[in-house]
Amino acid sequence: MSLDNRAKRDLSIDGVKFATLWLVVLGHVLLFYDPACPSLFNMVPVAVPGAGPMARAIYSFHMPLFFMLAGMVYQPGKGCGAFIWKKVKRLLLPSMAVFIGLMIPTLLYLGYYTPLTWRDFVFNYNLRHVWYAHALFCIFVLNRLCDALHMPKWLKLLAAGLVFFIHPALPINCLGPNIIYFQIGEVFGKRFNCRPAIWLTAGLAFALAFYTAGGREWPPLVQDFYVLGLAATGGLFFYNLAKHIHYHFKEQLGVYLLHPMIIYLIHHAVQVYHLPSWPLIIGVTGVSFALSMVLTRLYHLLVRDRLIPAAKSLLAGGVGR
């Protein structure tokens, strides 16, 4: 990235992405194999005091916050086709490459791979954590098409709200529950950077709702409002805590895609299916995050910045002859 582009980049949002992704890794470490039925599909909180509530708290807002951040930085660009192709290259192709090149071999090695069909890839089923890249791509495309139709932001937000409350009827998995968070980020993103009185109140509301109402059996509509409220208040609170990091974070997608298999391999290597202590939990989180960041940077340095341009230059020279 050039210095001019880097100067224009909002490093506070990058800092929030960095901190939120650390929560994602921690959340994945806090939930691991069920010892009674070990598989990647049966996960329970590790047997450490406080791990269960912390995992539930993290999971209530960390992925919604990622979608809000995506909405904040969303720029439709000039051409619809060019925008979609850009998202294909930046989201779909890397996620599918990691899925095929890393996840499937790892799952085969662990003995948990189940063959998928084309419907799984099209409708975002059984893709494990890659569901996020798939859903985000679909949301980007939907937003760009709406912008091509000159749909105002408030109308997109209203439509996203309707989709949120009828999401079981949508054919694409994970799209309905998350599209509203993207629109919240696009419409209210600048207001997330607010006074302490506001974000501290949001944090208090999150804590009260989480500790007094969590786990109750409610009608689906009430439950949806509860989930939306936790995501909004928790996201607002954590955003204002993490915005001071100011870090140029360009490895977000790579770290997200790589870290789960690293965690699984670490657990498999040491045969620890329930981490016995908080120091080990933090250690595995740190090692997984750091190693996935190093691998992502190596990819940027060797493959994206050197190998791919060299291949393009070689092909262009061959065609020119």
C-alpha positions as CSV (number, residue, x, y, z in Angstrom):
1,M,0.0,0.0,0.0
2,S,1.3,3.5,-0.9
3,L,1.9,6.1,1.8
4,D,-0.9,8.2,0.3
5,N,-3.4,5.4,0.6
6,R,-2.2,4.4,4.0
7,A,-2.6,8.0,5.2
8,K,-6.2,8.0,4.0
9,R,-6.9,4.7,5.8
10,D,-8.7,4.9,9.1
11,L,-6.3,3.1,11.4
12,S,-8.7,3.2,14.3
13,I,-11.0,0.9,12.4
14,D,-8.1,-1.3,11.6
15,G,-7.3,-1.4,15.3
16,V,-10.9,-2.4,16.1
17,K,-10.6,-5.2,13.5
18,F,-7.4,-6.4,15.0
19,A,-8.8,-6.5,18.6
20,T,-12.1,-8.1,17.4
21,L,-10.3,-10.8,15.5
22,W,-8.3,-11.5,18.6
23,L,-11.7,-12.1,20.3
24,V,-12.6,-14.4,17.4
25,V,-9.5,-16.5,18.0
26,L,-10.0,-16.5,21.8
27,G,-13.7,-17.6,21.3
28,H,-12.6,-20.5,19.1
29,V,-10.1,-21.6,21.7
30,L,-12.7,-21.3,24.5
31,L,-14.9,-23.7,22.5
32,F,-13.4,-27.0,21.5
33,Y,-14.2,-30.7,21.1
34,D,-16.9,-32.3,23.2
35,P,-14.9,-35.1,24.9
36,A,-18.0,-37.4,24.9
37,C,-18.3,-37.1,21.1
38,P,-15.2,-35.5,19.6
39,S,-15.7,-33.8,16.3
40,L,-15.5,-30.3,14.8
41,F,-19.3,-30.2,15.0
42,N,-19.7,-30.9,18.7
43,M,-18.1,-28.1,20.7
44,V,-18.5,-27.1,24.3
45,P,-16.9,-24.5,26.6
46,V,-13.6,-25.7,28.0
47,A,-13.6,-26.9,31.6
48,V,-12.2,-23.7,33.1
49,P,-14.1,-21.3,35.5
50,G,-15.6,-18.4,33.6
51,A,-14.9,-19.8,30.1
52,G,-18.5,-20.5,29.3
53,P,-19.9,-17.0,30.1
54,M,-16.9,-15.4,28.4
55,A,-17.5,-17.4,25.2
56,R,-21.2,-16.6,25.2
57,A,-20.4,-12.9,25.7
58,I,-17.8,-12.8,22.9
59,Y,-20.0,-14.7,20.5
60,S,-22.9,-12.3,21.1
61,F,-21.2,-9.4,19.4
62,H,-17.9,-10.2,17.7
63,M,-19.1,-11.3,14.3
64,P,-21.9,-8.7,14.1
65,L,-19.2,-6.1,14.8
66,F,-17.1,-7.4,11.9
67,F,-20.1,-6.9,9.6
68,M,-20.7,-3.4,11.0
69,L,-17.1,-2.5,10.3
70,A,-17.5,-3.8,6.8
71,G,-20.5,-1.5,6.4
72,M,-18.5,1.5,7.8
73,V,-15.8,1.2,5.1
74,Y,-18.0,0.1,2.3
75,Q,-17.4,2.1,-0.9
76,P,-19.5,1.2,-3.9
77,G,-17.0,2.4,-6.5
78,K,-17.9,3.4,-10.1
79,G,-18.5,0.1,-11.9
80,C,-20.8,-2.7,-10.5
81,G,-19.1,-5.5,-12.4
82,A,-15.6,-4.3,-11.4
83,F,-16.7,-4.1,-7.8
84,I,-18.1,-7.6,-7.8
85,W,-15.0,-9.0,-9.4
86,K,-12.8,-7.2,-6.8
87,K,-14.8,-8.9,-4.0
88,V,-14.5,-12.3,-5.8
89,K,-10.7,-11.9,-5.8
90,R,-10.5,-10.6,-2.2
91,L,-13.1,-12.8,-0.5
92,L,-14.2,-15.9,-2.5
93,L,-11.0,-17.0,-4.1
94,P,-8.8,-16.8,-1.0
95,S,-11.4,-18.4,1.2
96,M,-11.9,-21.3,-1.3
97,A,-8.2,-21.7,-1.7
98,V,-7.7,-22.0,2.1
99,F,-10.7,-24.4,2.3
100,I,-9.4,-26.7,-0.3
101,G,-5.6,-26.3,0.3
102,L,-5.6,-26.3,4.2
103,M,-9.0,-27.1,5.7
104,I,-9.8,-30.3,3.8
105,P,-6.3,-31.8,4.3
106,T,-6.4,-30.9,8.0
107,L,-9.9,-32.3,8.4
108,L,-8.9,-35.5,6.6
109,Y,-5.9,-35.8,8.9
110,L,-8.0,-35.4,12.0
111,G,-10.6,-37.8,10.6
112,Y,-13.5,-35.3,10.5
113,Y,-13.9,-34.4,6.9
114,T,-17.4,-35.0,5.3
115,P,-17.6,-34.6,1.5
116,L,-19.5,-31.5,0.4
117,T,-21.8,-30.9,-2.6
118,W,-22.0,-27.9,-4.9
119,R,-25.1,-26.8,-2.9
120,D,-22.9,-26.4,0.2
121,F,-20.6,-23.9,-1.6
122,V,-23.5,-22.0,-3.3
123,F,-25.8,-21.8,-0.3
124,N,-23.1,-21.5,2.4
125,Y,-23.7,-24.8,4.2
126,N,-21.1,-26.9,6.1
127,L,-18.3,-24.5,5.3
128,R,-17.2,-24.1,8.9
129,H,-15.8,-20.6,9.6
130,V,-15.6,-19.8,5.9
131,W,-19.3,-19.0,6.1
132,Y,-18.2,-15.4,7.0
133,A,-16.4,-14.7,3.8
134,H,-19.3,-16.2,1.8
135,A,-21.9,-14.2,3.6
136,L,-19.9,-11.0,3.5
137,F,-19.4,-11.4,-0.3
138,C,-23.2,-11.9,-0.8
139,I,-23.9,-8.8,1.3
140,F,-21.4,-6.7,-0.6
141,V,-23.0,-7.8,-3.9
142,L,-26.5,-7.1,-2.7
143,N,-25.5,-3.6,-1.5
144,R,-23.8,-2.8,-4.8
145,L,-26.8,-3.9,-6.8
146,C,-29.1,-1.8,-4.5
147,D,-26.7,1.2,-5.1
148,A,-26.9,0.6,-8.9
149,L,-30.7,0.9,-8.5
150,H,-30.2,4.2,-6.5
151,M,-31.8,2.8,-3.4
152,P,-31.3,5.2,-0.4
153,K,-29.5,4.0,2.7
154,W,-32.5,4.2,5.0
155,L,-34.5,1.9,2.6
156,K,-31.7,-0.6,2.6
157,L,-31.6,-0.5,6.4
158,L,-35.4,-1.1,6.5
159,A,-35.1,-4.0,4.0
160,A,-32.3,-5.5,6.1
161,G,-34.5,-5.2,9.2
162,L,-37.3,-7.1,7.5
163,V,-34.8,-9.8,6.3
164,F,-33.4,-10.1,9.8
165,F,-36.7,-11.1,11.3
166,I,-37.6,-13.5,8.5
167,H,-34.1,-15.0,8.0
168,P,-35.1,-18.7,8.3
169,A,-36.9,-18.3,4.9
170,L,-33.7,-17.2,3.1
171,P,-31.9,-19.9,1.0
172,I,-28.4,-18.6,1.7
173,N,-27.2,-19.6,5.1
174,C,-26.1,-16.8,7.5
175,L,-27.2,-14.0,5.2
176,G,-30.4,-12.9,7.0
177,P,-29.0,-12.7,10.5
178,N,-26.0,-10.6,9.5
179,I,-27.1,-8.3,6.7
180,I,-28.7,-5.9,9.2
181,Y,-25.4,-5.4,11.0
182,F,-23.7,-4.4,7.7
183,Q,-26.4,-1.8,7.1
184,I,-26.2,-0.5,10.7
185,G,-22.5,0.1,10.0
186,E,-23.1,1.9,6.8
187,V,-25.9,4.1,8.2
188,F,-24.6,4.7,11.8
189,G,-20.9,4.0,11.4
190,K,-19.7,7.5,12.0
191,R,-21.8,7.7,15.2
192,F,-20.0,4.7,16.7
193,N,-17.2,7.1,17.6
194,C,-19.1,8.7,20.5
195,R,-18.7,10.2,23.9
196,P,-17.8,8.0,26.9
197,A,-21.2,8.5,28.5
198,I,-22.8,6.9,25.5
199,W,-20.6,3.9,25.0
200,L,-20.3,3.2,28.7
201,T,-24.1,3.2,28.9
202,A,-24.1,0.7,26.0
203,G,-21.7,-1.5,27.9
204,L,-23.9,-1.3,31.0
205,A,-27.0,-2.2,28.9
206,F,-25.1,-5.1,27.4
207,A,-24.0,-6.4,30.8
208,L,-27.5,-6.1,32.3
209,A,-29.1,-7.9,29.3
210,F,-26.5,-10.6,29.2
211,Y,-26.4,-11.5,32.9
212,T,-30.1,-11.0,33.7
213,A,-31.9,-12.3,30.6
214,G,-29.5,-14.8,29.0
215,G,-30.8,-18.3,28.5
216,R,-34.5,-17.5,28.8
217,E,-37.0,-19.1,26.6
218,W,-38.7,-16.4,24.6
219,P,-40.9,-16.2,21.4
220,P,-38.7,-16.0,18.3
221,L,-39.5,-12.3,17.7
222,V,-38.4,-11.3,21.2
223,Q,-35.3,-13.5,21.0
224,D,-34.4,-11.7,17.7
225,F,-34.7,-8.3,19.4
226,Y,-32.5,-9.6,22.3
227,V,-29.8,-10.9,20.0
228,L,-29.9,-7.6,18.0
229,G,-29.7,-5.6,21.2
230,L,-26.7,-7.5,22.5
231,A,-24.8,-7.2,19.2
232,A,-25.5,-3.4,19.0
233,T,-24.6,-2.6,22.6
234,G,-21.6,-4.9,22.8
235,G,-20.3,-3.8,19.4
236,L,-20.6,-0.1,20.3
237,F,-18.9,-0.6,23.7
238,F,-16.0,-2.7,22.3
239,Y,-15.5,-0.4,19.3
240,N,-14.8,2.5,21.5
241,L,-12.4,0.6,23.7
242,A,-10.4,-0.8,20.8
243,K,-10.4,2.3,18.5
244,H,-7.4,3.7,20.3
245,I,-5.1,0.9,19.0
246,H,-4.5,2.6,15.6
247,Y,-2.9,-0.3,13.8
248,H,-2.4,-0.9,10.1
249,F,-4.0,-4.3,9.9
250,K,-4.0,-5.8,6.4
251,E,-3.9,-9.4,7.4
252,Q,-7.5,-9.7,8.7
253,L,-8.9,-12.2,6.2
254,G,-5.8,-14.4,6.2
255,V,-5.7,-14.6,10.0
256,Y,-9.4,-15.4,10.1
257,L,-9.1,-18.1,7.5
258,L,-5.9,-19.7,8.9
259,H,-6.3,-19.7,12.7
260,P,-8.9,-22.4,13.2
261,M,-6.9,-25.2,11.6
262,I,-3.8,-24.1,13.6
263,I,-5.8,-24.3,16.8
264,Y,-7.1,-27.8,15.9
265,L,-3.6,-29.0,15.0
266,I,-2.2,-27.6,18.3
267,H,-4.8,-29.4,20.3
268,H,-4.3,-32.6,18.3
269,A,-0.5,-32.4,18.8
270,V,-0.7,-32.1,22.5
271,Q,-3.8,-34.2,22.9
272,V,-5.6,-31.5,25.0
273,Y,-9.3,-31.4,24.2
274,H,-10.2,-29.4,27.3
275,L,-7.6,-26.7,28.2
276,P,-6.8,-26.9,31.9
277,S,-6.0,-23.3,32.7
278,W,-6.4,-19.7,31.6
279,P,-2.6,-19.3,30.9
280,L,-2.8,-22.2,28.4
281,I,-5.9,-20.7,26.8
282,I,-4.2,-17.3,26.4
283,G,-1.1,-19.1,25.1
284,V,-2.8,-21.1,22.4
285,T,-4.8,-18.0,21.4
286,G,-1.6,-15.9,21.1
287,V,0.4,-18.6,19.2
288,S,-2.5,-19.3,16.8
289,F,-3.0,-15.6,16.1
290,A,0.7,-14.9,15.7
291,L,1.4,-17.9,13.5
292,S,-1.6,-17.2,11.2
293,M,-0.4,-13.6,10.9
294,V,3.1,-14.7,10.0
295,L,1.8,-17.1,7.4
296,T,-0.5,-14.3,6.0
297,R,2.5,-11.9,5.7
298,L,4.6,-14.5,4.0
299,Y,1.8,-15.0,1.5
300,H,1.6,-11.3,0.9
301,L,5.4,-11.0,0.5
302,L,6.1,-14.1,-1.6
303,V,3.0,-15.0,-3.5
304,R,0.8,-11.9,-3.9
305,D,3.6,-9.3,-4.2
306,R,6.3,-11.4,-6.1
307,L,5.1,-14.7,-7.5
308,I,1.8,-13.5,-9.0
309,P,3.2,-10.3,-10.6
310,A,6.1,-12.3,-12.0
311,A,3.7,-14.9,-13.5
312,K,1.6,-12.1,-15.0
313,S,4.7,-10.4,-16.5
314,L,5.9,-13.8,-17.9
315,L,2.5,-14.5,-19.4
316,A,2.3,-10.9,-20.9
317,G,5.8,-11.3,-22.4
318,G,4.8,-14.7,-23.9
319,V,1.6,-13.2,-25.4
320,G,3.5,-10.2,-26.7
321,R,5.8,-12.4,-28.7
